[in-house]
Amino acid sequence: MNWQFNISAGEFFDLIRPAMYVVAVLLSSWVFAGALRRRFSLPVVGILVIGTLLFPLIVFPLYLLALLLRRRRHLPIKNLESGKPLPVVMRLIPVVYLFLALLVFAIFFYRDQRTVDAHLARATHARLTEDRARIIREYRAALALEDDPYIRKLLAIELADAGFLSDALVEYRRAERDGEVDDLLVFRIAVVLDALNHSGQAALEYQRFLASPLCVQALPDARCEIARARLAAE
């Protein structure tokens, strides 16, 4: 059986990153409880907990190795055999830590997944898999958070490629009105107008495009020739 996962490396990392954090929190909570039970000094407990949270693949194995060496050498842990159980409050501290750490992560993850950069990153990942519906959805979500003409232009390009020409034209016009600096924007508008059979308006846009810096420079863009050929064909 051939298993194929249509997922980019960036998406894979985004998927496992929350799980890695949750595992780190669980491990650091377990270390927290164990270190308290073994009556480690508070500075040592703090170092172990923070180290396990930040570097679980390094600190946690070292912690287990230290416990194993103590047992093999029959070295009693300080105050471990005192017979006095931990107070209930001390035993609850790791539980409170676990709850607070997961709560902070949940809040951070929720906010992080709803930023403009997060939506743009997911749109980029979706482009790698040619998931145009998702690209459009992510661009719209980003625009709901920040009305940016560049993002609006990107949305218009995807809409045009998906065949939503009227919607693409609206987004192109708005991106231009809001100050998007791209000489090709006029050309894209002309192409969409042509596709919508608005040949008169398209001709005006082609003329405007030919007057842009992109077409009057020494080595004009190849699309300038397309625009000239389109006007000559009328």
Contacts in CASP RR format, 6 or more apart in sequence:
PFRMAT RR
TARGET T0000
AUTHOR 0000-0000-0000
METHOD contacts of the structure
MODEL  1
MNWQFNISAGEFFDLIRPAMYVVAVLLSSWVFAGALRRRFSLPVVGILVI
GTLLFPLIVFPLYLLALLLRRRRHLPIKNLESGKPLPVVMRLIPVVYLFL
ALLVFAIFFYRDQRTVDAHLARATHARLTEDRARIIREYRAALALEDDPY
IRKLLAIELADAGFLSDALVEYRRAERDGEVDDLLVFRIAVVLDALNHSG
QAALEYQRFLASPLCVQALPDARCEIARARLAAE
6 129 0 8 1.000
7 15 0 8 1.000
7 129 0 8 1.000
8 125 0 8 1.000
8 128 0 8 1.000
8 129 0 8 1.000
10 125 0 8 1.000
11 122 0 8 1.000
11 125 0 8 1.000
14 121 0 8 1.000
14 125 0 8 1.000
18 105 0 8 1.000
18 109 0 8 1.000
21 105 0 8 1.000
22 102 0 8 1.000
22 105 0 8 1.000
23 56 0 8 1.000
24 52 0 8 1.000
24 53 0 8 1.000
24 54 0 8 1.000
24 56 0 8 1.000
25 53 0 8 1.000
25 98 0 8 1.000
25 101 0 8 1.000
25 102 0 8 1.000
25 105 0 8 1.000
26 98 0 8 1.000
27 52 0 8 1.000
27 56 0 8 1.000
27 60 0 8 1.000
28 49 0 8 1.000
28 50 0 8 1.000
28 51 0 8 1.000
28 52 0 8 1.000
28 53 0 8 1.000
28 56 0 8 1.000
28 97 0 8 1.000
28 101 0 8 1.000
29 94 0 8 1.000
29 95 0 8 1.000
29 97 0 8 1.000
29 98 0 8 1.000
29 101 0 8 1.000
30 94 0 8 1.000
31 48 0 8 1.000
31 49 0 8 1.000
31 52 0 8 1.000
31 59 0 8 1.000
31 60 0 8 1.000
31 63 0 8 1.000
32 45 0 8 1.000
32 48 0 8 1.000
32 49 0 8 1.000
32 93 0 8 1.000
32 94 0 8 1.000
32 97 0 8 1.000
33 91 0 8 1.000
33 94 0 8 1.000
34 94 0 8 1.000
35 44 0 8 1.000
35 45 0 8 1.000
35 46 0 8 1.000
35 48 0 8 1.000
35 49 0 8 1.000
36 45 0 8 1.000
36 86 0 8 1.000
36 90 0 8 1.000
36 91 0 8 1.000
36 93 0 8 1.000
36 94 0 8 1.000
37 86 0 8 1.000
38 77 0 8 1.000
38 80 0 8 1.000
39 77 0 8 1.000
39 78 0 8 1.000
39 79 0 8 1.000
39 80 0 8 1.000
39 82 0 8 1.000
40 48 0 8 1.000
40 77 0 8 1.000
40 78 0 8 1.000
48 59 0 8 1.000
48 63 0 8 1.000
49 97 0 8 1.000
51 58 0 8 1.000
51 59 0 8 1.000
52 59 0 8 1.000
52 60 0 8 1.000
52 63 0 8 1.000
53 101 0 8 1.000
69 75 0 8 1.000
70 77 0 8 1.000
112 118 0 8 1.000
114 145 0 8 1.000
115 145 0 8 1.000
116 142 0 8 1.000
116 145 0 8 1.000
116 146 0 8 1.000
116 148 0 8 1.000
116 151 0 8 1.000
119 138 0 8 1.000
119 139 0 8 1.000
119 141 0 8 1.000
119 142 0 8 1.000
119 145 0 8 1.000
120 138 0 8 1.000
120 139 0 8 1.000
120 142 0 8 1.000
120 151 0 8 1.000
122 134 0 8 1.000
122 138 0 8 1.000
123 134 0 8 1.000
123 135 0 8 1.000
123 138 0 8 1.000
123 139 0 8 1.000
123 142 0 8 1.000
123 154 0 8 1.000
126 132 0 8 1.000
126 134 0 8 1.000
126 135 0 8 1.000
126 138 0 8 1.000
127 135 0 8 1.000
132 158 0 8 1.000
132 161 0 8 1.000
132 162 0 8 1.000
133 162 0 8 1.000
135 158 0 8 1.000
136 155 0 8 1.000
136 158 0 8 1.000
136 159 0 8 1.000
136 162 0 8 1.000
139 151 0 8 1.000
139 154 0 8 1.000
139 155 0 8 1.000
139 158 0 8 1.000
140 155 0 8 1.000
142 148 0 8 1.000
142 151 0 8 1.000
143 151 0 8 1.000
143 152 0 8 1.000
143 155 0 8 1.000
147 178 0 8 1.000
149 174 0 8 1.000
149 175 0 8 1.000
149 176 0 8 1.000
149 178 0 8 1.000
149 179 0 8 1.000
149 180 0 8 1.000
150 175 0 8 1.000
150 180 0 8 1.000
152 171 0 8 1.000
152 174 0 8 1.000
152 175 0 8 1.000
152 178 0 8 1.000
152 180 0 8 1.000
153 171 0 8 1.000
153 172 0 8 1.000
153 175 0 8 1.000
153 180 0 8 1.000
153 182 0 8 1.000
153 185 0 8 1.000
155 171 0 8 1.000
156 168 0 8 1.000
156 169 0 8 1.000
156 171 0 8 1.000
156 172 0 8 1.000
156 175 0 8 1.000
156 188 0 8 1.000
157 168 0 8 1.000
157 188 0 8 1.000
159 165 0 8 1.000
159 167 0 8 1.000
159 168 0 8 1.000
159 171 0 8 1.000
160 168 0 8 1.000
160 188 0 8 1.000
160 191 0 8 1.000
160 192 0 8 1.000
160 195 0 8 1.000
165 192 0 8 1.000
165 195 0 8 1.000
165 196 0 8 1.000
166 196 0 8 1.000
168 192 0 8 1.000
169 189 0 8 1.000
169 192 0 8 1.000
169 193 0 8 1.000
169 196 0 8 1.000
172 185 0 8 1.000
172 188 0 8 1.000
172 189 0 8 1.000
172 192 0 8 1.000
173 189 0 8 1.000
175 185 0 8 1.000
176 185 0 8 1.000
176 186 0 8 1.000
176 189 0 8 1.000
183 209 0 8 1.000
183 212 0 8 1.000
183 213 0 8 1.000
183 214 0 8 1.000
183 221 0 8 1.000
184 214 0 8 1.000
184 221 0 8 1.000
184 223 0 8 1.000
186 205 0 8 1.000
186 208 0 8 1.000
186 209 0 8 1.000
186 212 0 8 1.000
187 205 0 8 1.000
187 206 0 8 1.000
187 209 0 8 1.000
187 223 0 8 1.000
187 226 0 8 1.000
187 227 0 8 1.000
189 205 0 8 1.000
190 202 0 8 1.000
190 203 0 8 1.000
190 205 0 8 1.000
190 206 0 8 1.000
190 209 0 8 1.000
190 227 0 8 1.000
190 230 0 8 1.000
191 202 0 8 1.000
193 199 0 8 1.000
193 200 0 8 1.000
193 201 0 8 1.000
193 202 0 8 1.000
193 205 0 8 1.000
194 202 0 8 1.000
194 230 0 8 1.000
199 234 0 8 1.000
202 230 0 8 1.000
203 230 0 8 1.000
203 231 0 8 1.000
203 234 0 8 1.000
206 227 0 8 1.000
206 230 0 8 1.000
206 231 0 8 1.000
207 231 0 8 1.000
209 215 0 8 1.000
209 223 0 8 1.000
209 224 0 8 1.000
209 227 0 8 1.000
210 224 0 8 1.000
210 227 0 8 1.000
210 228 0 8 1.000
210 231 0 8 1.000
214 220 0 8 1.000
214 221 0 8 1.000
214 224 0 8 1.000
215 221 0 8 1.000
215 224 0 8 1.000
215 227 0 8 1.000
END
